[in-house]
Amino acid sequence: MSRHPGWIGAAVLALPPAALAAPAGVSFAQSAPTVEAYDFVEVTVSPSAPDAGNPFTDAAVTGWFARADAKDRVAVEGFCDSAEGNLFRIRFTPSSPGSYAYEVTYRQGAFEKIYRGTFRATDGRRRGPVRVDSATPGTSSGRARASTTTSTGPPPSG
């Protein structure tokens, strides 16, 4: 005689297969302990023996990143980078030097694995993202304007 009510077995059988799926394990790896501001740090997530039916829709990697001295967190979504579902990536670009903390979560159905880490951003030679300068169309703020001519003569004066 079973010690568990019959409805428990029926409830487990009623769950969709994706809710019961889980990889054998999940490992996380950070690209570098230090990056320049405006470079990116990448965390790779590697499920072993992945069993998601469609890893692009049945599994997800999400996370947040924040400067260690700040309260605001930046939410970031990762992406699956293999049809087999054995490699996911999440990337973050720090906009200023300092110490950063982050948390990355791998989810597949009811399975969840969380990883926490830190890295340092240093002041470097990177100048940040290119932005369109709305005051001067055809240029970008903080950048030298690229020439669109093919002339080999001297640059126009003015």
N, C-alpha and C positions, 0 to 999 in steps of 0.2 A: 504494500500500500504506500502510495506517494505521500510525502509530508507537505507537498506544495499543492495549492488549489489548482484545478485544471485550467482556470482562466489565465494563469500566468503563462503557461505554454501557448495558449491560443493568442495571447497578446504579443508574444515574441514572434510567432508565425505571421501575425498581421502587419508587422513592421516592414516597410519597404526595404529591399536589399541594400540600398545606399546607406540606410541608417545602421545596418549591422556591419558594414565594411570598415576595415581599419588596416593600415599598413602594419607590417611586423615591427617596425620601429621608424623613428624619424631623427635625422641628425641635422645640425645647423652648423654653418661655417661662415665666419666674417672675413671679408676680403683683405682687410688691413687694420692694424690697431690705430694708425694715424693716416689722415688724408688732408689735403689742402682744402681750405674753404672754397666752395664752388666746384670741387671734384665730387665724386660720389663714393659712398661706402655701400657695399653690396653684401647682403646676407643670402647665402644659398641654403635651401631647404631640400633635403634628400630623403624621401620616404623609401625604406627598404621593403622589397616585395610589395609594391603598390598594387592595390586592387580596386581603385576607383574605376567605375565603368567608363566614365569620360572625365579624365583629370582636369579638363578645362572648365567643366561645369559642376562636377561632383566633389571637388576639393578646392580649398581657397587658402591663400596666405595673406594675412593682414598684419598691420603693426602700427606702432606710433614711435616717433623720434622726438627728442627734446633736448635742449641745452640743459646741463645739470643744474644751472642756477635759474632756470625759468620754470614757470608753472604751466605755460601753454605747450601742448603736445601737437605735433603734426601727424595726422592720420595718413597712412600710406597703404596702397593695395599692391600686392605682389602679382606675379604671373607665372603660369606653368610654361616651362621652356623645353618640354619633351613630350612627345605623343604617348610615351609609355607611362608618364606620370611620376617619373623618378627624379625630377629636377624642377624646382621652383626658385624664383629669384624675387627679391624685394630690394629696392634701391632708394637711397636718400642722399640729397645734396645739401650739406650744411652751408648756410649763407654767411657765417662769421666764425672766427676762430674760437675755440673753447672746448670744454669737455661735454660730451653728449652721452645720453643714455637712451636705450630703446627696448622695445618688447615686440617680438614677432610671434604670431600664432599660426599654426597649421591646423586646419579643420577639414575633416572628411566625415560627413554624417554626424554621429554623436561623438566621434573621436576628436580629441583636441590635445595639442602639445604646444607648450609655451616656452619660449627661449628669451632670456634677458641678456643684454650686453652693453658694453660701453666702447667708445672710441674718442679720439681727440682730433679736432680740426685745427690745423695750423694756418697762419697767414702765409699766403703764397703769391704767386704771380697771376693767378686766375682772376679775371675781372668780372665774373658773374654772367648772368644770362643776357642775351641780346634782346633789346626791346626796341620796338618801332618808336621813333621820335615823332610824335603827332604834330609838333610845331614845324618840323621840316620833313615832309614826306620824302622818302627815298634815302633817308639816313637812319642811323640807329644811335640812341643815346649812349654816350660813353665809349664809342667806337669810332675809328677812322672810317670815313666813307670809302667804299670800294669803287674803283673805276669801272665804268661799264663800257668804255671805249676800247678799241683795239689799236689806236694810234700809237706810233712809236716816237712821235715828236714830243716837244716839251709840253709840260702841263699848262693848261690855260691859266692866264693871270687873272687875279681878281678874287 
